[in-house]
């Protein structure tokens, strides 16, 4: 399964995408990145009693983004993805919700309006995969310091969102767009961004990097600012080597980065001195008085 997704994702350069932004689905799963998968697999085999007949929880679906737990409830199909149009070689989609989900949303809005956490949690009992509810509980658990429970809530949210994927929705190929401008798509972006930060906190920087690239693939406008996190996760994951096939893209990226740095220094010239001191340059390389005068001139304008 992972191999087929990886082969499909390598077709992105045909759409004009730089290959450095390709998503490697093998590392989207946090267990693969942190080296936990084999250990957990062996432990589950050792602890699992041998029984005749069928084994395992058959209602749990295998997904790419996360590894669902066997004790999670069955996904009832309360949301789905609908195809909108094909434009400029991209297929556009958005999430849609069932009437039962809308009913749960109204109950959640009432509980949230009166700030009753118990009422919010009671809705979760009957609707375990309600997206806004899971995101709210994740924020609450993170606020009280229960980071593992917060991560579990985000994982459930991503599990439900991926189970709803349309057969034509193949984001790893780079030919699908799920715009944040549609309100129904916002939970996916928020859950992915929070999931990316959770993996960074756990030290799984390669998975965080792949999720960051996945966010860029979903919406080319980059509404979540994933491009600002891309270089950080690439360095942390050790994926900053330039490939020979990416020299042209790398040169273009370096040129655009240099232009942005020059623009930033023109707007905020006083920030140059901390950079120089941090880089360990020799004294006298930068005239401090000249930098301060330029900064004062910008403020006067």
matplotlib code that plots the C-alpha trace (Angstrom):
import matplotlib.pyplot as plt

x = [0.0, 2.7, 4.8, 1.8, 1.3, 4.9, 5.1, 2.0, 3.5, 6.6, 4.5, 4.2, 7.0, 4.9, 2.6, 5.4, 6.0, 9.6, 10.5, 11.8, 8.2, 7.1, 5.4, 6.8, 3.8, 6.0, 7.0, 3.6, 2.9, 4.6, 5.4, 7.5, 9.4, 10.1, 11.2, 8.3, 6.4, 8.5, 8.7, 5.0, 4.3, 6.4, 4.9, 1.4, 2.2, 3.7, 0.7, -2.0, -3.4, -3.7, -7.4, -9.0, -10.9, -10.8, -8.6, -8.3, -10.7, -12.1, -14.0, -10.8, -9.6, -5.9, -5.0, -1.9, -1.9, -2.1, -2.3, -5.7, -6.1, -8.1, -10.3, -11.6, -15.3, -16.5, -16.6, -20.2, -19.6, -21.0, -18.9, -17.6, -15.7, -17.5, -15.9, -16.4, -14.5, -11.3, -9.4, -5.8, -5.0, -6.2, -9.3, -11.0, -12.9, -14.6, -16.0, -19.7, -21.6, -24.6, -27.8, -26.8, -23.5, -25.4, -27.6, -24.5, -23.0, -26.0, -25.8, -22.1, -22.7, -25.2, -22.8, -20.0, -22.1, -22.8, -19.2, -20.2, -17.4, -19.5, -22.1, -19.4, -18.0, -21.5, -21.9, -18.7, -20.3, -22.8, -20.7, -17.1, -15.8, -17.3, -14.5, -15.0, -15.6, -12.4, -10.4, -11.9, -11.1, -7.5, -7.1, -8.5, -6.2, -3.2, -4.1, -4.2, -1.0, -2.4, -0.5, -1.0, -4.8, -4.6, -2.7, -5.2, -8.0, -6.2, -5.5, -9.2, -10.0, -7.5, -8.8, -12.4, -11.2, -9.2, -12.0, -14.2, -11.8, -13.3, -11.9, -10.8, -9.1, -5.5, -3.6, -0.2, -0.2, -0.2, -3.3, -5.9, -6.8, -8.8, -9.2, -9.3, -11.8, -14.5, -15.5, -16.1, -12.4, -11.0, -10.9, -8.5, -6.0, -6.2, -5.9, -2.9, -1.1, -1.7, -0.5, 2.6, 3.4, 2.7, 5.2, 7.8, 7.3, 7.9, 11.0, 9.6, 10.9, 10.7, 7.0, 6.5, 8.3, 6.1, 2.9, 4.2, 4.7, 1.2, -0.3, 1.4, 0.0, -3.6, -3.8, -1.2, -2.1, -0.5, -3.1, -1.5, 2.0, 3.5, 6.3, 7.7, 8.0, 9.4, 13.1, 13.1, 11.7, 14.0, 17.1, 15.8, 15.1, 18.4, 16.7, 18.6, 20.9, 20.6, 19.8, 21.4, 17.9, 16.8, 19.7, 17.5, 14.7, 17.3, 18.9, 15.6, 14.6, 18.0, 17.5, 14.0, 15.2, 18.0, 15.5, 13.3, 16.2, 17.3, 13.7, 13.5, 16.8, 15.6, 12.5, 14.2, 17.9, 18.5, 18.0, 21.3, 23.5, 22.1, 22.6, 26.2, 27.0, 25.3, 27.3, 30.6, 31.7, 34.7, 34.2, 34.1, 32.3, 29.1, 28.9, 26.6, 26.0, 25.0, 22.6, 21.0, 20.6, 18.9, 16.6, 15.7, 15.0, 12.6, 10.7, 10.4, 8.8]
y = [0.0, 2.5, 1.6, 2.3, 5.6, 6.5, 5.6, 7.7, 10.7, 10.6, 11.7, 15.3, 16.8, 16.2, 18.9, 21.3, 20.5, 20.5, 17.0, 18.3, 18.9, 15.4, 13.7, 10.3, 8.4, 6.0, 8.8, 10.3, 7.8, 8.9, 5.3, 4.8, 8.0, 7.4, 3.8, 2.6, 0.5, -2.7, -2.6, -2.1, -4.8, -7.4, -6.4, -6.8, -10.3, -11.4, -10.1, -11.3, -14.7, -17.3, -17.9, -20.0, -18.3, -14.6, -12.3, -8.6, -5.7, -5.8, -2.5, -0.4, 0.8, 1.2, 4.7, 6.6, 9.6, 7.8, 4.3, 3.8, 1.9, -1.3, 0.1, 3.0, 3.0, 2.2, 5.1, 5.6, 7.7, 10.9, 13.0, 12.6, 14.4, 15.6, 16.4, 20.0, 20.6, 20.0, 23.2, 23.7, 20.0, 19.9, 18.2, 20.3, 18.8, 19.8, 18.0, 17.6, 16.5, 14.2, 15.3, 13.4, 15.3, 18.6, 17.6, 16.8, 20.2, 22.0, 20.2, 21.0, 24.7, 24.9, 23.2, 25.5, 28.6, 27.9, 26.9, 23.5, 21.1, 18.2, 18.8, 18.9, 15.6, 14.1, 14.8, 12.9, 9.8, 9.6, 11.2, 10.0, 11.4, 14.9, 17.0, 20.3, 18.5, 16.5, 19.6, 21.4, 18.5, 18.4, 22.1, 21.4, 18.5, 20.4, 23.3, 21.0, 19.3, 16.0, 15.9, 12.3, 12.6, 15.7, 13.8, 10.9, 13.4, 14.8, 11.3, 10.4, 13.5, 12.7, 9.1, 10.2, 12.8, 10.2, 7.6, 10.1, 10.5, 10.2, 7.5, 10.3, 12.2, 11.3, 14.2, 12.4, 12.5, 16.3, 16.7, 17.5, 20.8, 21.1, 24.9, 26.3, 28.9, 26.3, 26.2, 22.4, 21.9, 23.9, 20.9, 19.0, 21.9, 22.6, 18.9, 18.4, 21.6, 20.5, 16.9, 18.4, 20.3, 17.2, 15.1, 17.9, 17.8, 14.0, 14.4, 12.8, 15.5, 13.5, 12.9, 16.5, 17.4, 15.1, 16.5, 20.0, 19.1, 17.5, 20.7, 22.5, 19.9, 20.3, 24.0, 25.7, 29.1, 27.8, 29.4, 27.7, 29.1, 25.7, 27.1, 28.9, 25.6, 23.6, 24.6, 24.1, 20.5, 19.7, 20.7, 18.9, 15.7, 15.9, 16.1, 19.2, 17.6, 18.9, 16.3, 16.5, 16.5, 19.4, 21.8, 24.1, 24.2, 24.7, 27.6, 29.2, 28.7, 30.2, 33.2, 33.9, 33.4, 35.9, 38.4, 38.0, 38.4, 41.6, 42.9, 42.1, 43.9, 47.0, 47.1, 46.2, 47.1, 46.9, 43.2, 42.8, 43.3, 40.3, 38.2, 39.3, 38.7, 35.2, 34.3, 35.2, 37.8, 40.0, 43.4, 46.3, 44.3, 46.2, 49.9, 50.1, 53.8, 53.4, 50.6, 52.7, 55.7, 53.6, 52.1, 55.6, 56.8, 53.9, 54.7, 58.4, 57.3]
z = [0.0, 1.0, -2.1, -4.4, -2.9, -3.2, -6.8, -7.5, -5.7, -7.8, -10.8, -9.4, -11.5, -14.5, -13.1, -12.6, -8.9, -7.6, -6.5, -3.1, -2.2, -2.9, 0.0, 1.1, 2.5, 4.4, 6.8, 7.1, 9.8, 13.1, 14.1, 11.0, 11.6, 15.3, 14.8, 17.0, 14.4, 14.6, 18.4, 18.8, 16.2, 18.1, 21.4, 20.0, 18.7, 22.0, 24.0, 21.7, 22.6, 19.8, 18.9, 16.3, 13.4, 12.6, 14.5, 14.9, 14.9, 11.4, 11.5, 11.9, 8.5, 7.7, 6.9, 5.6, 7.9, 11.3, 12.8, 14.4, 17.6, 17.9, 20.6, 18.6, 17.7, 14.2, 11.8, 10.7, 7.5, 8.8, 6.4, 2.9, 0.2, -2.9, -6.3, -7.5, -10.7, -12.7, -13.5, -14.8, -14.3, -10.7, -9.2, -6.6, -3.7, -0.4, 2.6, 3.1, 6.2, 6.7, 8.5, 11.6, 11.7, 11.4, 14.3, 16.4, 15.3, 16.7, 20.0, 20.1, 19.4, 22.3, 24.7, 23.6, 23.9, 27.6, 28.2, 29.6, 29.1, 30.4, 27.8, 25.1, 26.3, 26.4, 22.7, 22.1, 23.5, 20.8, 18.0, 18.6, 15.3, 15.4, 14.1, 15.9, 19.1, 18.8, 18.0, 21.0, 23.3, 21.9, 22.8, 26.3, 27.0, 25.7, 28.0, 31.1, 30.1, 28.9, 25.6, 24.9, 25.2, 23.0, 20.3, 20.5, 19.8, 16.8, 15.5, 15.7, 13.8, 11.0, 10.9, 10.3, 7.7, 5.8, 5.9, 4.1, 1.1, -2.3, -4.7, -7.0, -4.1, -4.4, -2.8, -2.8, -6.6, -6.4, -8.6, -6.0, -4.3, -1.1, -0.6, 2.9, 1.7, 2.1, 5.8, 5.6, 4.8, 7.7, 10.3, 8.1, 7.9, 11.6, 12.5, 10.2, 11.5, 15.1, 14.2, 12.7, 15.9, 18.0, 16.0, 16.4, 20.1, 20.1, 18.1, 14.9, 12.6, 9.4, 9.8, 10.7, 7.5, 5.4, 6.9, 6.2, 2.6, 2.6, 3.8, 0.8, -1.6, -0.4, -1.1, -3.3, -1.7, 1.6, 3.9, 7.0, 6.3, 6.0, 3.8, 6.8, 8.7, 5.7, 6.1, 9.9, 9.7, 6.7, 8.7, 11.8, 9.8, 8.0, 4.6, 3.4, 0.8, -2.7, -5.3, -8.7, -10.4, -8.2, -9.0, -11.0, -8.5, -5.7, -7.5, -8.0, -4.4, -3.2, -5.5, -4.2, -0.6, -1.1, -2.5, 0.5, 2.9, 1.1, 1.3, 5.0, 5.7, 3.8, 5.9, 9.2, 8.9, 12.7, 12.6, 10.6, 13.7, 15.7, 12.5, 12.2, 15.8, 15.7, 12.6, 14.2, 11.6, 12.3, 13.8, 11.4, 8.7, 9.4, 10.3, 13.3, 13.0, 9.4, 10.2, 13.0, 10.7, 8.1, 10.7, 12.0, 8.4, 7.8, 11.0, 10.0, 6.7]

ax = plt.figure().add_subplot(projection="3d")
ax.plot(x, y, z, "-o")
ax.set_aspect("equal")
plt.show()
